[in-house]
Amino acid sequence: MRGAVRKVGRALRLPFTGTARGIRKATHAHGAGESGLGKLIELHAVNGAGDVMITVALASTVFFSVPTDEARGRVALYLAITMAPFTLLAPVIGPLLDRLPHGRRAAMAGSMLARALLALVLSGAVVTGGIELYPAALGVLVSSKAYGVVRSAVVPRLLPPRFSLVKANSRVTLGGLLATGAAAPVGAGLQALGPRYPLYGAFVLFVAGMFLSFSLPPKVDSAKGEDKALLAADEAHLHGPVKRERKPGLRTVGTAVTHGLAANAALRCLSGFLIFFLAFLLREHPLTGQSAAVSLGLVGVSAGAGNALGTAVGAWLRSRAPEIIIVTVVAAVLGVAVASAVFFGAFMTACLAACAGFAQALAKLSLDATIQRDVPEAVRTSAFARSETLLQMAWVFGGAIGIALPLNGTLGLSVAAGIVALGWLTTVRGLLSAARHGGPARARVV
């Protein structure tokens, strides 16, 4: 009898244990398990799943629960109360984390714990509509971005043998995307039970993430040989560390990095713009023959598929001519944005969302490759932290533009094309020049 019970128990556990073993095998392949990168991939997956649970709960509360006109006002208020302070806080996140190089695991765990506690605060606010919704949402946003900055700084410490940094980043990013895609329908199902339940799910996930943070290898906290990087590229500081008597600084990121960062900022600005503008536009004017929810879902799936494809292509391309890749993908997005504005409709809107997602993922991986190539190891993690902070600020700026525009598809996508054109025109010459010169003659990290 006991033997039969054990067999039944094993049979019931097999789908879960088999899936867990399959995930662990995938995340730990090619030396990622030995280096610790596999654990970071799993941690980032938990982070993405928790964030999407909170997003589902807040979107349902702030966006879907009221008529469109009122929703625009509520989202504008939400942006003003949360995004504006974040814009002021974001520039200090990178420098602040530079001061904690020996506490990166604790910083990530602290980010997870903060979001777990704030999820409980939000679980009450989404029911009562209390004012605590806004400071709690701001806290979640700041904690999430702080985690992202630390994660970018951690990846170089966990590179397996014969792994490029762009390949490692693509694996981490893809793990987060897959987890987000899996958690979104679960969050929607929990939302159907009540507005609190996705936040309870987020609480559980972030608590698990807190413990996973401390499972990363101790070398994550090592800051041996590191210094601070300033995102500038003046010729007087391009050839190595320049120590000052009062405050040591380093201006060594190079022109390819600064131009690549500017192009990525344009794409991130476009992403923030499209998220907010299309959310309201498609709610008021759904795609032909579709409901508002289906219209938003189609555009969201298109963007997610494009992002995943860009991440996969980035892993395959590795660090081949990253400047050319950035110039090419931004030019492609510009062409699609112009076509979408001229021939506004369901198909072109979905194409723009997919192309923007693809370009953002591939351009970010290419920016990682230029940092890997051109920035000395002593300041590479600092450069990652500061570049990520600037990209998040660009996303906030794009979102503010999207919420302020009238709900006119042609006008909105024309503005989107203008954002991309500005970024492309201001960076294409510098990126092509950097590509011709091949970057500074420094040893590459493989």
C-alpha positions as CSV (number, residue, x, y, z in Angstrom):
1,M,0.0,0.0,0.0
2,R,2.8,2.4,1.0
3,G,4.6,1.6,-2.3
4,A,1.5,2.5,-4.3
5,V,1.2,5.8,-2.4
6,R,4.8,6.6,-3.1
7,K,4.3,5.9,-6.8
8,V,1.2,8.1,-7.0
9,G,3.1,10.8,-5.1
10,R,6.1,10.6,-7.6
11,A,3.7,10.7,-10.5
12,L,2.0,13.8,-9.2
13,R,5.4,15.5,-8.5
14,L,6.9,14.5,-11.8
15,P,5.5,17.4,-13.9
16,F,6.8,19.9,-11.4
17,T,10.2,18.3,-10.6
18,G,10.7,17.5,-14.2
19,T,10.0,21.1,-15.2
20,A,12.3,22.5,-12.5
21,R,15.1,20.2,-13.6
22,G,14.6,21.3,-17.2
23,I,14.8,24.9,-16.2
24,R,17.9,24.4,-14.0
25,K,19.6,22.5,-16.9
26,A,18.9,25.3,-19.3
27,T,20.0,28.1,-17.0
28,H,23.1,26.3,-15.9
29,A,24.3,25.2,-19.4
30,H,27.7,26.0,-20.9
31,G,29.4,26.8,-17.6
32,A,26.7,29.2,-16.3
33,G,26.1,26.9,-13.3
34,E,29.8,26.9,-12.3
35,S,30.2,30.6,-12.7
36,G,27.0,31.6,-10.9
37,L,25.4,33.1,-13.9
38,G,22.7,30.5,-13.8
39,K,21.6,31.6,-10.4
40,L,21.4,35.2,-11.6
41,I,19.2,34.1,-14.5
42,E,16.9,32.4,-12.1
43,L,16.9,35.5,-9.8
44,H,16.1,37.8,-12.8
45,A,13.2,35.5,-13.8
46,V,11.7,35.8,-10.3
47,N,12.2,39.5,-10.5
48,G,10.4,39.8,-13.8
49,A,7.5,37.6,-12.6
50,G,7.1,39.7,-9.5
51,D,7.1,43.0,-11.4
52,V,4.5,41.8,-13.8
53,M,2.2,40.8,-11.0
54,I,2.4,44.3,-9.6
55,T,1.9,45.8,-13.1
56,V,-1.3,43.7,-13.6
57,A,-2.7,44.9,-10.2
58,L,-1.9,48.6,-10.8
59,A,-3.0,48.6,-14.4
60,S,-6.4,47.1,-13.4
61,T,-6.7,49.7,-10.6
62,V,-5.5,52.9,-12.3
63,F,-6.3,52.2,-16.0
64,F,-9.0,49.6,-16.6
65,S,-11.4,50.4,-13.7
66,V,-12.6,53.8,-14.9
67,P,-13.7,55.5,-18.2
68,T,-11.0,56.6,-20.6
69,D,-11.1,60.3,-19.8
70,E,-10.9,59.7,-16.1
71,A,-8.2,57.0,-16.6
72,R,-6.0,59.6,-18.4
73,G,-6.3,61.9,-15.5
74,R,-5.6,59.1,-13.0
75,V,-2.6,57.9,-14.9
76,A,-1.3,61.4,-15.3
77,L,-1.6,61.8,-11.6
78,Y,0.1,58.5,-11.1
79,L,3.0,59.6,-13.4
80,A,3.3,63.0,-11.7
81,I,3.4,61.5,-8.2
82,T,5.6,58.5,-9.0
83,M,7.7,59.2,-12.1
84,A,8.6,62.8,-11.4
85,P,10.3,62.0,-8.0
86,F,11.8,59.0,-9.7
87,T,13.3,61.2,-12.4
88,L,15.0,63.2,-9.6
89,L,16.1,60.0,-7.7
90,A,17.3,58.1,-10.8
91,P,20.6,60.1,-11.3
92,V,21.7,59.3,-7.8
93,I,21.0,55.5,-7.9
94,G,24.1,54.6,-9.9
95,P,26.5,56.8,-7.8
96,L,24.9,55.5,-4.6
97,L,25.4,51.9,-5.6
98,D,29.0,52.7,-6.6
99,R,29.5,53.3,-2.9
100,L,28.2,49.8,-2.0
101,P,30.4,47.5,-4.2
102,H,30.8,45.0,-1.3
103,G,27.1,44.7,-0.8
104,R,25.6,43.9,-4.1
105,R,23.9,40.7,-2.9
106,A,22.5,42.6,0.0
107,A,21.4,45.5,-2.3
108,M,19.5,43.1,-4.5
109,A,18.0,41.3,-1.5
110,G,17.0,44.7,-0.1
111,S,15.3,45.6,-3.3
112,M,13.3,42.3,-3.2
113,L,12.3,42.7,0.4
114,A,11.3,46.4,-0.1
115,R,9.0,45.4,-3.0
116,A,7.6,42.4,-1.0
117,L,6.5,44.8,1.8
118,L,5.3,47.4,-0.6
119,A,3.2,44.8,-2.3
120,L,1.4,44.2,1.0
121,V,0.8,48.0,1.3
122,L,-0.6,48.1,-2.2
123,S,-2.9,45.1,-1.6
124,G,-4.8,47.4,0.8
125,A,-4.6,50.5,-1.3
126,V,-6.0,48.9,-4.5
127,V,-9.2,48.0,-2.5
128,T,-9.6,51.2,-0.5
129,G,-8.2,53.6,-3.1
130,G,-6.1,55.2,-0.4
131,I,-3.4,57.8,-1.1
132,E,-0.7,55.4,0.0
133,L,-1.1,53.8,-3.5
134,Y,1.2,56.5,-4.9
135,P,4.2,56.5,-2.5
136,A,4.1,52.7,-2.4
137,A,4.1,52.6,-6.3
138,L,7.0,55.0,-6.3
139,G,8.9,52.8,-3.8
140,V,8.3,49.8,-6.0
141,L,9.5,51.6,-9.1
142,V,12.7,52.9,-7.4
143,S,13.4,49.5,-5.9
144,S,12.9,47.8,-9.3
145,K,15.3,50.2,-11.1
146,A,17.9,49.9,-8.3
147,Y,17.8,46.1,-8.8
148,G,18.3,46.6,-12.5
149,V,21.3,48.8,-12.0
150,V,22.9,46.3,-9.6
151,R,22.1,43.4,-11.9
152,S,23.9,45.1,-14.8
153,A,26.9,45.7,-12.6
154,V,26.9,42.0,-11.4
155,V,26.9,40.3,-14.8
156,P,30.6,40.9,-15.6
157,R,31.6,39.2,-12.3
158,L,29.7,36.0,-13.3
159,L,31.0,35.4,-16.9
160,P,31.6,31.7,-17.7
161,P,34.7,30.8,-19.7
162,R,34.4,31.7,-23.4
163,F,31.3,33.8,-22.8
164,S,31.0,37.3,-24.1
165,L,29.3,39.9,-21.9
166,V,26.6,40.4,-24.6
167,K,25.8,36.7,-24.6
168,A,25.6,36.6,-20.8
169,N,23.3,39.6,-20.8
170,S,21.1,38.1,-23.5
171,R,20.6,35.0,-21.4
172,V,19.7,36.9,-18.3
173,T,17.3,39.1,-20.3
174,L,15.7,36.2,-22.1
175,G,15.1,34.4,-18.8
176,G,13.3,37.5,-17.5
177,L,11.2,37.8,-20.6
178,L,10.1,34.1,-20.5
179,A,9.2,34.5,-16.8
180,T,7.3,37.6,-17.5
181,G,5.3,35.9,-20.3
182,A,4.5,33.0,-18.1
183,A,3.5,35.1,-15.1
184,A,1.3,37.6,-17.0
185,P,-1.6,35.1,-17.5
186,V,-1.2,33.9,-13.9
187,G,-1.5,37.5,-12.7
188,A,-4.6,38.0,-14.8
189,G,-6.1,34.9,-13.3
190,L,-5.4,36.1,-9.8
191,Q,-6.8,39.5,-10.7
192,A,-10.1,37.7,-11.6
193,L,-10.3,36.5,-8.0
194,G,-9.8,40.0,-6.7
195,P,-7.4,43.0,-6.9
196,R,-5.4,41.9,-3.9
197,Y,-4.4,38.5,-5.2
198,P,-1.8,39.5,-7.8
199,L,0.0,41.5,-5.1
200,Y,0.0,38.5,-2.7
201,G,1.6,36.6,-5.5
202,A,4.2,39.4,-6.0
203,F,4.9,39.2,-2.2
204,V,5.7,35.5,-2.4
205,L,7.9,35.9,-5.4
206,F,9.9,38.8,-4.0
207,V,10.4,37.0,-0.7
208,A,11.8,34.0,-2.7
209,G,14.0,36.5,-4.7
210,M,15.4,37.9,-1.5
211,F,16.7,34.4,-0.5
212,L,17.9,33.8,-4.1
213,S,20.0,37.0,-4.0
214,F,22.1,35.6,-1.1
215,S,22.6,32.3,-3.1
216,L,24.8,34.2,-5.6
217,P,28.5,33.5,-5.4
218,P,30.5,35.7,-2.9
219,K,32.6,37.1,-5.8
220,V,29.5,39.2,-6.7
221,D,30.5,41.5,-3.8
222,S,34.1,41.8,-4.8
223,A,35.2,45.2,-6.0
224,K,38.8,44.4,-6.6
225,G,40.4,46.7,-9.1
226,E,37.2,48.7,-9.7
227,D,36.9,52.5,-9.9
228,K,34.1,54.9,-10.9
229,A,33.2,55.8,-14.5
230,L,31.8,59.1,-15.7
231,L,29.7,59.0,-18.9
232,A,31.8,61.4,-20.9
233,A,34.3,61.0,-23.8
234,D,36.5,64.0,-23.9
235,E,39.9,63.3,-25.5
236,A,41.8,64.4,-22.4
237,H,40.5,61.4,-20.5
238,L,40.2,58.5,-23.0
239,H,43.5,56.8,-22.3
240,G,43.3,55.4,-18.8
241,P,42.7,56.5,-15.2
242,V,43.2,60.1,-14.3
243,K,43.5,60.5,-10.5
244,R,42.6,63.8,-8.8
245,E,43.6,64.8,-5.4
246,R,40.2,65.4,-4.0
247,K,37.9,62.9,-5.8
248,P,39.1,60.2,-8.1
249,G,37.2,60.0,-11.3
250,L,37.5,58.4,-14.8
251,R,36.4,59.6,-18.2
252,T,37.2,56.5,-20.2
253,V,34.0,55.2,-21.8
254,G,34.8,56.4,-25.3
255,T,32.8,58.0,-28.1
256,A,31.3,54.7,-29.3
257,V,29.8,54.1,-25.9
258,T,28.4,57.6,-25.5
259,H,26.9,57.6,-29.0
260,G,25.5,54.1,-28.5
261,L,24.0,55.2,-25.2
262,A,22.3,58.2,-26.9
263,A,20.8,55.9,-29.6
264,N,19.6,53.5,-27.0
265,A,18.1,56.4,-25.0
266,A,16.0,57.3,-28.1
267,L,14.7,53.7,-28.4
268,R,13.9,53.6,-24.6
269,C,12.1,57.0,-24.9
270,L,10.1,55.5,-27.8
271,S,9.3,52.5,-25.7
272,G,7.9,54.6,-22.9
273,F,6.0,56.7,-25.3
274,L,4.3,53.8,-27.1
275,I,3.3,52.0,-23.9
276,F,1.3,55.0,-22.6
277,F,0.1,56.5,-25.9
278,L,-1.1,53.2,-27.4
279,A,-2.6,52.1,-24.1
280,F,-5.0,55.0,-24.2
281,L,-5.4,55.2,-28.0
282,L,-6.4,51.5,-28.3
283,R,-8.7,51.7,-25.4
284,E,-10.6,54.6,-27.0
285,H,-10.2,53.5,-30.6
286,P,-9.6,49.7,-30.7
287,L,-8.1,48.0,-33.7
288,T,-10.6,47.2,-36.5
289,G,-13.0,44.4,-35.5
290,Q,-11.4,43.9,-32.0
291,S,-12.2,44.9,-28.5
292,A,-10.0,47.2,-26.5
293,A,-8.6,44.4,-24.4
294,V,-7.8,42.3,-27.5
295,S,-6.2,45.3,-29.3
296,L,-3.9,46.0,-26.3
297,G,-3.1,42.3,-26.1
298,L,-2.1,42.0,-29.7
299,V,0.2,45.0,-29.5
300,G,1.6,43.8,-26.3
301,V,2.3,40.3,-27.7
302,S,3.9,41.8,-30.8
303,A,6.2,44.0,-28.6
304,G,7.1,41.0,-26.4
305,A,7.8,38.7,-29.4
306,G,10.0,41.4,-31.0
307,N,11.9,41.9,-27.7
308,A,12.5,38.1,-27.3
309,L,13.6,37.8,-31.0
310,G,16.0,40.7,-30.6
311,T,17.5,39.1,-27.5
312,A,18.0,35.8,-29.3
313,V,19.6,37.4,-32.3
314,G,21.9,39.4,-30.0
315,A,23.2,36.2,-28.5
316,W,23.9,34.9,-31.9
317,L,25.6,38.0,-33.2
318,R,27.6,38.4,-30.0
319,S,29.8,41.5,-30.4
320,R,30.2,41.7,-34.2
321,A,30.3,45.4,-35.2
322,P,27.9,46.6,-32.5
323,E,27.9,50.2,-33.8
324,I,26.7,49.1,-37.2
325,I,24.0,47.0,-35.5
326,I,22.7,50.0,-33.5
327,V,22.7,52.3,-36.5
328,T,20.8,49.6,-38.6
329,V,18.1,48.7,-36.0
330,V,17.4,52.4,-35.2
331,A,17.1,53.2,-38.9
332,A,14.8,50.2,-39.3
333,V,12.6,51.5,-36.5
334,L,12.6,54.9,-38.0
335,G,11.4,53.6,-41.3
336,V,8.6,51.5,-39.7
337,A,7.5,54.5,-37.5
338,V,7.2,56.8,-40.6
339,A,5.3,54.1,-42.5
340,S,3.0,53.6,-39.4
341,A,2.3,57.3,-39.2
342,V,1.5,57.5,-42.9
343,F,-0.5,54.3,-43.2
344,F,-1.9,54.2,-39.7
345,G,-3.8,51.0,-39.0
346,A,-3.9,47.7,-37.0
347,F,-1.2,46.0,-39.0
348,M,1.3,48.8,-39.0
349,T,0.7,49.5,-35.3
350,A,1.5,45.9,-34.5
351,C,4.6,46.0,-36.8
352,L,5.9,49.1,-35.0
353,A,5.4,47.5,-31.6
354,A,7.3,44.4,-32.7
355,C,10.1,46.4,-34.5
356,A,10.5,48.7,-31.5
357,G,10.8,45.7,-29.1
358,F,13.3,44.0,-31.4
359,A,15.4,47.1,-31.8
360,Q,15.4,47.9,-28.1
361,A,16.7,44.5,-27.2
362,L,19.3,44.2,-29.9
363,A,20.6,47.8,-29.5
364,K,20.9,47.3,-25.7
365,L,22.9,44.2,-26.2
366,S,25.1,46.0,-28.7
367,L,25.6,48.8,-26.2
368,D,26.8,46.2,-23.8
369,A,29.2,44.9,-26.4
370,T,30.7,48.4,-26.8
371,I,31.1,48.8,-23.1
372,Q,32.8,45.4,-23.0
373,R,35.2,46.4,-25.7
374,D,36.0,50.0,-25.0
375,V,35.7,50.4,-21.2
376,P,38.6,49.2,-19.0
377,E,37.7,46.5,-16.6
378,A,38.4,48.8,-13.7
379,V,35.4,50.9,-14.4
380,R,33.2,48.6,-16.5
381,T,30.6,47.7,-13.8
382,S,30.3,51.4,-12.9
383,A,29.7,52.3,-16.6
384,F,26.9,49.7,-16.7
385,A,25.2,51.1,-13.6
386,R,25.2,54.7,-14.8
387,S,24.1,53.8,-18.4
388,E,21.2,51.8,-17.1
389,T,20.1,54.8,-14.9
390,L,20.1,57.2,-17.9
391,L,18.1,54.7,-20.0
392,Q,15.5,54.5,-17.3
393,M,15.2,58.3,-17.3
394,A,14.7,58.3,-21.0
395,W,11.8,55.8,-20.6
396,V,10.2,58.1,-18.1
397,F,10.5,61.1,-20.4
398,G,8.9,59.2,-23.3
399,G,6.0,58.1,-21.1
400,A,5.3,61.7,-20.1
401,I,5.1,62.7,-23.8
402,G,2.8,59.8,-24.5
403,I,0.3,60.7,-21.7
404,A,0.2,64.3,-22.8
405,L,-0.6,63.9,-26.5
406,P,-4.2,63.9,-27.9
407,L,-5.5,60.5,-28.9
408,N,-4.8,60.8,-32.6
409,G,-3.0,57.8,-34.2
410,T,-1.3,59.6,-37.0
411,L,-0.2,62.5,-34.8
412,G,1.1,60.1,-32.1
413,L,3.1,57.9,-34.5
414,S,4.5,61.0,-36.2
415,V,5.8,62.1,-32.8
416,A,7.2,58.5,-32.3
417,A,9.0,58.8,-35.7
418,G,10.4,62.2,-34.6
419,I,11.8,60.8,-31.4
420,V,13.6,58.0,-33.3
421,A,14.8,60.4,-36.0
422,L,16.3,62.7,-33.5
423,G,18.2,59.9,-31.8
424,W,19.3,58.4,-35.1
425,L,20.5,61.7,-36.7
426,T,22.4,62.8,-33.6
427,T,24.3,59.5,-33.3
428,V,24.7,57.9,-36.7
429,R,27.8,59.9,-37.7
430,G,29.6,59.2,-34.4
431,L,28.7,55.5,-34.4
432,L,29.9,55.0,-38.0
433,S,33.1,56.9,-37.3
434,A,33.7,54.7,-34.2
435,A,33.0,51.6,-36.3
436,R,35.5,52.6,-39.0
437,H,38.2,53.2,-36.3
438,G,37.3,49.9,-34.5
439,G,37.4,51.5,-31.1
440,P,40.4,52.0,-28.8
441,A,43.1,49.4,-29.1
442,R,42.5,47.5,-25.9
443,A,42.4,43.8,-25.1
444,R,38.9,42.4,-25.3
445,V,37.2,40.4,-22.7
446,V,35.8,37.2,-24.1
